[in-house]
Amino acid sequence: MKTPKLLLLAVLLLFAQPALAQIGTCGDYDADGVTTIGDMVAAINYLFDGAVPPDDFNRADFDLCQKLTYRDQVFIINCVFACDFWTTQCPPTNPPYTPAVNAAAKLLYPDAVPQNKSKYEIDLHLSTPNGIQAYCFPLRLRIAGAIPVIDSIRIPAVAPATPSLLNKAFINAAQGEFTLIGLRYDNSASEEPLAKIFVSTPSVSSEQSISLVWITTTPVQAPAGQEDAVFAYACDRTTLAEFYPTLTPDCCNLPGDTNNDGRVNVSDVIRYICIIFEGCWPTEICVDELDVDQSGAVSISDAVFLIAYIFAGGPAPTCR
């Protein structure tokens, strides 16, 4: 009499297997039964580079927020390095996630391209109280209101070195848009160089304004319900609080260029004399560009600093 019961149990288990396999562990993008760094790599390629989407978005959704986003990848890599096993069960149950703005965190960028420039480097700096552990910054760039040519983007090396796939820039040249993603550990600096954007723009005899705005984007092969899966996101290194920074233009483009001609040379030293002793302040130049010795004030010491740089190989002026 026991045999029919065993057979019945075997049949029930057989038919239950597909359902159990579908539930699985969340974050398993490639459906191989385990969640690893490979799942994170595959998901990043889908989100930003037009690669194949997962067969099951519920299974790939690690944070259970009903959408596959960069936040899932941050959760996965933190767990890969911090724990050996996790049992987050699908399907997703949490509401979609939207980070809040942190006014104390600022993404700084220059407010204008100097005159007579056809090639220019736009430096982005992130200023935060504690620095960041991870970030995803999708941005739209305009110069003088027009779509510029984004030639390339360079992301500085971080220590310790992390895989290049985890610190990358993805460019949508036709739209003048790009997305920066990264992971950073063991770097306590509160203000960090984030990226250098190399652009080409028509050379004109006046400054050209730079505009950056946050955007949300949808992966190329995203199905319904997965729209706007890429949004501004950062994770605080100390508190692990999630946020996105404010965008703040920085007026300092080329420190020491007092006559705004796109070069730093002896003519700028001569202009300093006029600025300091005759009060002929240029309206198109801000204090940060004039304060080359970073003393907090514009004085004759700035002219001396610039002379040492031009003629004696002294340190180059930098923006504060």
C-alpha positions as CSV (number, residue, x, y, z in Angstrom):
1,M,0.0,0.0,0.0
2,K,3.0,2.3,0.5
3,T,4.0,2.1,-3.2
4,P,1.1,4.1,-4.6
5,K,1.7,6.9,-2.1
6,L,5.4,7.1,-3.0
7,L,4.5,7.2,-6.7
8,L,2.0,10.0,-6.1
9,L,4.6,12.0,-4.2
10,A,7.1,11.5,-7.1
11,V,4.5,12.7,-9.6
12,L,3.7,15.8,-7.5
13,L,7.4,16.7,-7.2
14,L,7.9,16.2,-10.9
15,F,5.1,18.6,-11.8
16,A,6.2,21.0,-9.1
17,Q,9.7,21.4,-10.4
18,P,9.1,24.0,-13.1
19,A,7.2,26.3,-10.7
20,L,10.0,25.9,-8.1
21,A,12.7,26.7,-10.7
22,Q,10.8,29.8,-11.8
23,I,10.7,31.2,-8.3
24,G,14.4,30.7,-7.7
25,T,16.8,33.3,-6.4
26,C,16.4,36.9,-7.6
27,G,19.3,38.5,-9.4
28,D,19.9,35.3,-11.5
29,Y,20.0,37.1,-14.9
30,D,21.3,34.2,-16.9
31,A,19.1,31.5,-15.2
32,D,21.9,29.2,-14.2
33,G,20.7,28.7,-10.7
34,V,23.1,31.0,-8.9
35,T,23.6,34.8,-8.7
36,T,27.2,35.9,-9.4
37,I,29.2,38.8,-10.8
38,G,28.5,37.4,-14.2
39,D,24.8,38.2,-13.8
40,M,25.7,41.8,-12.9
41,V,27.9,42.1,-16.0
42,A,25.1,40.7,-18.3
43,A,22.6,43.1,-16.8
44,I,24.9,46.1,-17.2
45,N,25.4,45.2,-20.9
46,Y,21.6,45.0,-21.3
47,L,20.9,48.3,-19.5
48,F,23.5,50.4,-21.2
49,D,24.9,48.7,-24.3
50,G,21.9,47.2,-26.1
51,A,22.6,43.6,-25.2
52,V,20.1,40.8,-24.9
53,P,17.5,41.2,-22.0
54,P,16.9,38.5,-19.5
55,D,14.3,35.8,-20.2
56,D,12.6,36.5,-16.9
57,F,12.7,40.0,-15.5
58,N,11.2,38.9,-12.2
59,R,14.2,36.5,-11.7
60,A,16.7,39.2,-12.7
61,D,15.2,41.8,-10.4
62,F,17.5,41.5,-7.3
63,D,16.1,44.4,-5.2
64,L,12.5,43.3,-5.8
65,C,11.5,46.8,-7.0
66,Q,9.6,45.5,-10.1
67,K,12.2,46.8,-12.5
68,L,15.7,45.9,-13.6
69,T,17.9,48.9,-12.9
70,Y,21.5,49.7,-12.0
71,R,20.5,49.6,-8.3
72,D,20.1,45.8,-8.7
73,Q,23.7,45.6,-9.9
74,V,25.0,47.5,-6.9
75,F,23.1,45.2,-4.6
76,I,24.5,42.1,-6.4
77,I,28.1,43.2,-6.3
78,N,27.8,44.2,-2.6
79,C,26.5,40.7,-1.8
80,V,29.0,38.9,-4.0
81,F,31.9,40.5,-2.0
82,A,30.1,40.6,1.4
83,C,28.2,37.3,1.7
84,D,28.4,33.9,0.2
85,F,24.7,33.1,-0.2
86,W,21.4,35.0,-0.2
87,T,17.8,33.8,-0.5
88,T,15.9,36.7,-1.9
89,Q,12.8,35.1,-3.4
90,C,11.0,36.1,-6.6
91,P,8.6,37.5,-7.8
92,P,9.3,41.2,-6.9
93,T,7.1,42.7,-4.3
94,N,8.5,46.2,-3.5
95,P,7.3,49.4,-5.2
96,P,9.5,51.0,-8.0
97,Y,12.4,52.9,-6.5
98,T,13.2,56.6,-7.0
99,P,16.2,58.1,-5.1
100,A,15.8,61.5,-3.4
101,V,17.9,64.6,-4.2
102,N,20.7,65.3,-1.7
103,A,21.3,69.1,-1.8
104,A,24.7,68.6,-0.1
105,A,26.0,66.5,-3.0
106,K,26.9,68.4,-6.1
107,L,28.0,67.4,-9.6
108,L,30.1,70.3,-10.7
109,Y,30.8,71.2,-14.3
110,P,32.1,74.3,-16.1
111,D,29.5,76.8,-17.2
112,A,31.0,77.7,-20.6
113,V,33.4,76.8,-23.3
114,P,36.0,79.7,-23.7
115,Q,36.0,81.6,-27.0
116,N,38.0,80.3,-30.0
117,K,37.8,76.7,-28.9
118,S,36.9,73.9,-31.4
119,K,38.1,71.1,-29.1
120,Y,37.4,71.3,-25.3
121,E,37.5,69.1,-22.2
122,I,34.6,69.3,-19.8
123,D,35.7,68.2,-16.3
124,L,33.1,66.8,-14.0
125,H,33.7,66.7,-10.3
126,L,31.4,65.2,-7.6
127,S,31.4,66.9,-4.3
128,T,29.8,65.0,-1.4
129,P,30.1,65.0,2.4
130,N,31.3,61.3,2.5
131,G,32.1,60.4,-1.1
132,I,30.3,57.7,-3.0
133,Q,30.4,53.9,-3.2
134,A,28.5,53.5,-6.5
135,Y,26.9,55.8,-9.0
136,C,24.9,55.9,-12.2
137,F,24.6,59.3,-13.9
138,P,22.6,59.6,-17.1
139,L,23.1,63.1,-18.6
140,R,22.2,65.2,-21.6
141,L,24.8,67.7,-22.8
142,R,24.2,70.9,-24.8
143,I,26.7,73.6,-25.8
144,A,25.1,76.9,-26.8
145,G,21.8,75.0,-26.9
146,A,23.1,72.6,-29.6
147,I,24.1,68.9,-29.6
148,P,27.9,68.8,-29.5
149,V,30.1,66.1,-30.8
150,I,31.2,63.9,-27.9
151,D,34.5,62.5,-29.1
152,S,35.3,60.4,-26.0
153,I,34.9,60.2,-22.2
154,R,37.7,59.4,-19.8
155,I,37.0,58.1,-16.3
156,P,40.0,58.4,-13.9
157,A,41.4,55.3,-12.3
158,V,40.3,54.5,-8.8
159,A,42.2,52.7,-6.0
160,P,42.0,49.9,-5.6
161,A,41.5,49.1,-9.3
162,T,38.1,47.8,-10.1
163,P,37.2,46.0,-13.4
164,S,36.9,48.5,-16.3
165,L,33.3,47.2,-16.9
166,L,32.3,48.6,-13.6
167,N,33.7,52.1,-14.3
168,K,32.5,53.0,-17.7
169,A,30.9,55.7,-19.9
170,F,28.2,54.9,-22.5
171,I,27.6,57.5,-25.2
172,N,24.5,58.2,-27.2
173,A,26.2,60.5,-29.8
174,A,23.1,61.2,-31.8
175,Q,21.3,62.7,-28.8
176,G,24.3,64.3,-27.1
177,E,23.7,62.0,-24.1
178,F,25.9,59.8,-22.0
179,T,25.7,57.7,-18.9
180,L,28.5,57.3,-16.3
181,I,28.5,54.2,-14.0
182,G,31.0,53.3,-11.4
183,L,31.9,51.6,-8.2
184,R,34.4,53.1,-5.7
185,Y,36.0,51.7,-2.6
186,D,38.8,52.9,-0.2
187,N,38.7,56.5,-1.5
188,S,37.8,58.9,1.3
189,A,38.0,62.1,-0.7
190,S,34.8,64.1,-0.5
191,E,35.4,65.8,-3.9
192,E,36.3,63.4,-6.6
193,P,37.2,63.8,-10.3
194,L,34.4,61.9,-12.0
195,A,35.0,62.1,-15.7
196,K,36.6,64.2,-18.5
197,I,34.3,64.8,-21.5
198,F,36.1,65.5,-24.8
199,V,33.9,67.5,-27.2
200,S,34.1,69.2,-30.5
201,T,32.1,72.4,-31.2
202,P,32.2,75.2,-33.7
203,S,34.8,77.8,-32.8
204,V,33.3,81.2,-32.2
205,S,34.6,84.5,-30.8
206,S,32.6,84.4,-27.6
207,E,31.9,82.0,-24.7
208,Q,29.5,79.2,-25.4
209,S,27.3,78.1,-22.5
210,I,27.4,74.5,-21.3
211,S,24.2,72.8,-20.1
212,L,23.9,69.5,-18.3
213,V,20.5,67.9,-17.2
214,W,19.6,64.6,-15.7
215,I,17.6,62.3,-17.9
216,T,16.0,58.9,-17.5
217,T,16.4,56.4,-20.3
218,T,15.0,53.0,-21.4
219,P,17.2,50.2,-22.6
220,V,16.9,49.5,-26.3
221,Q,15.3,46.1,-25.9
222,A,13.2,46.8,-22.8
223,P,9.6,45.4,-22.8
224,A,6.5,47.2,-21.4
225,G,6.9,47.8,-17.7
226,Q,10.6,48.4,-17.9
227,E,10.6,52.0,-19.2
228,D,12.9,54.6,-17.6
229,A,15.0,51.9,-16.0
230,V,18.2,54.1,-16.1
231,F,18.0,57.1,-13.7
232,A,20.4,59.2,-11.6
233,Y,21.5,57.2,-8.6
234,A,24.3,57.2,-6.1
235,C,25.1,55.4,-2.9
236,D,26.8,57.2,0.0
237,R,30.1,55.5,1.0
238,T,29.7,56.0,4.8
239,T,26.0,55.8,5.4
240,L,25.0,53.7,2.3
241,A,22.1,56.2,1.9
242,E,20.9,56.4,-1.7
243,F,20.4,59.7,-3.5
244,Y,21.2,61.7,-6.6
245,P,23.2,65.0,-6.5
246,T,22.3,68.4,-7.7
247,L,23.8,69.7,-10.9
248,T,25.8,72.8,-10.3
249,P,27.7,74.9,-13.0
250,D,31.2,75.9,-12.0
251,C,32.4,79.2,-13.6
252,C,36.1,78.2,-13.5
253,N,37.0,77.0,-17.0
254,L,40.6,78.0,-17.6
255,P,42.2,79.5,-14.5
256,G,44.6,82.4,-15.3
257,D,43.0,83.2,-18.6
258,T,42.2,86.7,-17.6
259,N,41.4,88.0,-21.1
260,N,39.2,85.0,-22.0
261,D,41.1,84.2,-25.2
262,G,41.4,80.4,-24.4
263,R,45.1,80.6,-23.6
264,V,47.3,81.4,-20.6
265,N,50.3,83.5,-21.5
266,V,52.0,86.8,-20.7
267,S,49.0,88.9,-21.9
268,D,47.1,87.5,-18.9
269,V,49.8,88.7,-16.6
270,I,49.5,92.2,-18.1
271,R,45.7,92.0,-17.6
272,Y,46.2,91.2,-13.9
273,I,48.0,94.6,-13.5
274,C,44.9,96.3,-14.9
275,I,42.5,94.3,-12.8
276,I,44.4,94.8,-9.5
277,F,45.5,98.4,-9.8
278,E,42.9,99.9,-12.1
279,G,39.8,98.0,-11.2
280,C,39.0,96.8,-14.8
281,W,37.3,93.6,-13.8
282,P,36.2,91.5,-16.8
283,T,32.5,90.7,-16.6
284,E,33.0,87.4,-18.3
285,I,35.6,86.1,-15.8
286,C,34.7,84.8,-12.3
287,V,36.8,85.1,-9.2
288,D,37.8,81.4,-9.2
289,E,39.5,81.9,-12.6
290,L,41.5,84.9,-11.3
291,D,42.5,83.4,-7.9
292,V,45.1,81.1,-9.4
293,D,47.0,80.7,-6.1
294,Q,43.8,79.7,-4.4
295,S,44.3,82.2,-1.5
296,G,40.6,83.2,-1.5
297,A,41.3,86.7,-2.9
298,V,42.6,88.2,-6.1
299,S,45.9,90.1,-5.5
300,I,49.4,90.7,-6.9
301,S,50.4,87.2,-5.6
302,D,48.2,85.7,-8.3
303,A,50.2,87.6,-11.0
304,V,53.4,86.4,-9.4
305,F,52.0,82.8,-9.4
306,L,51.2,83.1,-13.1
307,I,54.6,84.5,-14.0
308,A,56.3,81.5,-12.2
309,Y,54.1,79.1,-14.1
310,I,54.7,80.7,-17.5
311,F,58.4,81.5,-17.3
312,A,59.8,79.3,-14.5
313,G,58.0,76.0,-14.8
314,G,56.0,76.6,-11.6
315,P,52.8,74.7,-10.7
316,A,49.9,75.2,-13.1
317,P,46.9,77.1,-11.9
318,T,43.9,75.0,-11.1
319,C,40.2,75.6,-10.3
320,R,39.3,75.3,-6.6
